[in-house]
Amino acid sequence: MVMQDMPPEPPAAESWGAPEWDLTLGLIAATVQIDQPSTPGQRTVGTGFLIDAPKPDGSPRTVLVTAAHVLERMTDPQARIGWRVALADGAWRFAPEPLTIRDAGGVALWMKHAERDVAVMEVTAPEAFARAAIPLDWLADARAFDQWQVRPGDELLTLGYPHGLSSNRAGFPILRVGRVSSWPLTPISAFPTFLLDFAVSQGNSGGPVFWTPSARRRPDAPVPDHPFIAGVLVQEVQGGGEGLDLGVVAHAEYVRETIAMLDAVSP
């Protein structure tokens, strides 16, 4: 069967402000399901997304980002990563492949942030996915929320696989919209996470939380000059034994810091 590449890669950093481009489709292309069988008929499922983070020597590298607990709860050495393949007739095929997450001695192959529930690991991705990986510079830094005056009530979007479900049989993630629902948001040294008001389920953990021009903000808010990834969904808030439709999001700066830790041990 003839196969085609995925849609064109995201634009270069210098074209961030182009109004015709939206990070939503870019992140859909770069978001994948991670899963591993647990008990008969059951599996542990999480979400991850790909970042284009060249090594310190400039050589190319694709990094998988997720919540650390997603990988920690997968006890076998191999998980699966849900690649997708575009077919000649316009259809897509879900094409998961093994992902080795621990070496023969049981040592984790991912890098975990020292304090936050964030993990990254280098992966060998199909060419189309490597091209779809989101540039490192599109991760918000510690100053972004102050710079763009992000406030409670602002909309952010997120992608994931709630209860292991996808938007279709091809394995594309499900898009949700939520509102920032906590304050203060900075400094992140004091407030390393924030709350997002949306229906969270198991399987959403590790998904990207991001802003694009399609997300609503207050009328007088300054408009960011490019879309950005605001953070990683790391937890569902529960109370009284049930979910409260609130997600805990770790700021994207911690993804940057974890990738820097990966750089420190990169050959």
TACOR-V671126 format. One record per residue. SS is DSSP state (A for helix, B for strand, O for the rest). OMEGA is omega as a letter, one per 30 degrees, with the letter a starting at -180 (999 if undefined). D_CENTER is the distance of its C-alpha to the mean C-alpha in Angstrom with 1 decimal. Layout:
BEGIN
SS/OMEGA/D_CENTER + SS/OMEGA/D_CENTER
END
This chain:
BEGIN
O/a/30.9 + O/a/29.8 + B/l/26.1 + B/l/24.5 + O/l/21.5 + O/l/18.4 + O/a/18.8 + O/a/19.3 + O/l/16.8 + O/a/15.6 + O/l/18.5 + O/a/19.4 + A/a/18.7 + A/l/22.3 + A/l/21.7 + O/a/18.9 + O/a/21.4 + O/a/22.5 + O/a/22.8 + O/a/22.5 + O/a/18.9 + O/a/16.0 + A/a/12.3 + A/a/11.8 + A/l/13.2 + A/a/11.5 + A/l/7.9 + A/a/9.6 + A/a/11.1 + A/a/8.2 + B/a/6.3 + B/l/8.4 + B/l/10.2 + B/a/11.4 + B/l/14.8 + B/l/18.2 + B/l/21.6 + O/l/22.9 + O/l/26.2 + O/l/28.1 + O/a/26.4 + O/l/23.4 + B/l/20.0 + B/a/17.2 + B/l/13.9 + B/a/10.3 + B/l/6.9 + B/l/4.9 + B/a/3.8 + B/l/6.9 + B/l/8.6 + B/a/12.3 + O/a/13.9 + O/l/17.6 + O/l/19.6 + O/l/22.2 + O/l/24.8 + O/a/23.0 + O/a/22.4 + O/l/19.3 + O/l/16.3 + B/a/13.0 + B/l/10.6 + B/l/8.1 + B/l/5.8 + B/l/6.0 + O/a/8.7 + A/a/12.0 + A/l/13.9 + A/a/12.2 + A/a/13.8 + A/a/16.8 + O/l/17.8 + O/a/18.0 + O/l/21.4 + O/a/22.4 + O/a/21.9 + B/l/20.2 + B/l/17.3 + B/l/16.3 + B/a/13.4 + B/l/13.7 + B/l/14.6 + B/a/16.4 + B/l/19.6 + B/a/21.4 + B/a/25.1 + O/a/28.1 + O/a/28.9 + O/l/25.7 + O/l/24.3 + B/l/21.3 + B/l/21.3 + B/a/18.8 + B/a/19.3 + B/l/17.6 + B/l/18.7 + B/l/19.3 + B/a/16.9 + B/a/19.0 + O/l/17.4 + B/l/20.8 + O/a/23.9 + O/l/27.4 + O/l/28.1 + O/a/25.2 + O/a/23.5 + B/l/19.7 + O/l/18.3 + O/l/15.1 + B/a/15.3 + B/l/14.8 + O/a/15.1 + O/a/18.8 + O/a/18.4 + O/a/14.9 + O/a/12.8 + O/l/10.3 + B/l/10.6 + B/l/10.3 + B/l/12.6 + B/l/14.2 + B/l/14.3 + O/a/16.9 + O/l/15.3 + O/a/17.7 + A/a/18.8 + A/l/17.3 + A/l/13.8 + A/l/14.6 + A/a/15.8 + A/a/12.8 + O/a/10.5 + B/a/9.7 + B/a/12.4 + A/a/12.1 + A/l/14.3 + A/l/11.9 + B/l/10.3 + O/l/12.6 + O/a/15.3 + O/a/17.5 + O/a/19.8 + A/a/17.6 + A/l/18.2 + A/a/21.9 + A/a/22.2 + O/l/21.0 + O/l/22.5 + O/a/19.7 + O/l/21.6 + O/a/21.6 + O/l/21.7 + O/l/19.4 + B/l/17.0 + B/a/13.2 + B/l/11.2 + B/a/8.4 + B/l/7.5 + B/a/8.3 + O/a/11.4 + A/a/13.8 + A/l/16.6 + A/a/15.4 + O/l/16.3 + O/a/15.0 + O/l/16.3 + O/a/18.9 + O/l/20.3 + O/l/18.5 + O/l/15.2 + O/a/13.2 + O/l/10.7 + B/a/12.4 + B/l/12.0 + B/l/13.2 + B/l/14.6 + B/l/15.6 + B/l/17.6 + B/a/17.4 + O/l/19.9 + O/a/20.8 + O/f/22.8 + O/l/23.2 + O/l/19.8 + O/g/21.1 + O/a/22.2 + O/l/19.0 + O/l/21.4 + O/a/23.0 + O/a/20.1 + O/l/17.0 + B/l/15.2 + B/a/15.8 + B/l/16.3 + B/a/15.0 + B/l/17.5 + O/a/16.3 + O/a/17.0 + O/l/14.7 + O/l/15.4 + O/a/14.9 + O/l/12.2 + O/a/9.7 + O/l/8.9 + O/a/5.7 + O/l/4.0 + B/l/3.2 + B/a/7.0 + B/l/9.0 + B/l/12.6 + O/a/14.8 + O/l/18.6 + O/l/18.6 + O/a/17.5 + O/l/20.7 + O/l/21.9 + O/a/25.5 + O/a/28.0 + O/a/28.9 + O/l/25.4 + O/a/25.0 + O/l/22.8 + O/a/20.1 + O/l/21.1 + O/l/17.7 + O/l/14.4 + B/l/11.7 + B/a/8.3 + B/a/9.9 + B/a/7.8 + B/l/5.9 + B/a/7.9 + B/a/10.3 + B/l/13.4 + B/l/15.6 + B/l/18.8 + B/l/22.0 + B/a/25.6 + O/l/28.7 + O/l/27.0 + B/l/24.9 + B/a/21.6 + B/a/21.9 + B/l/19.2 + B/l/17.4 + B/l/14.0 + B/a/13.6 + B/l/10.9 + B/a/11.0 + B/a/11.6 + O/l/9.6 + A/a/13.0 + A/l/12.4 + A/l/9.7 + A/a/12.5 + A/a/15.0 + A/l/13.6 + A/l/13.5 + A/l/17.0 + A/l/18.0 + A/l/17.1 + A/a/19.2 + A/a/22.0 + A/a/22.6 + O/l/21.9 + O/999/25.2
END
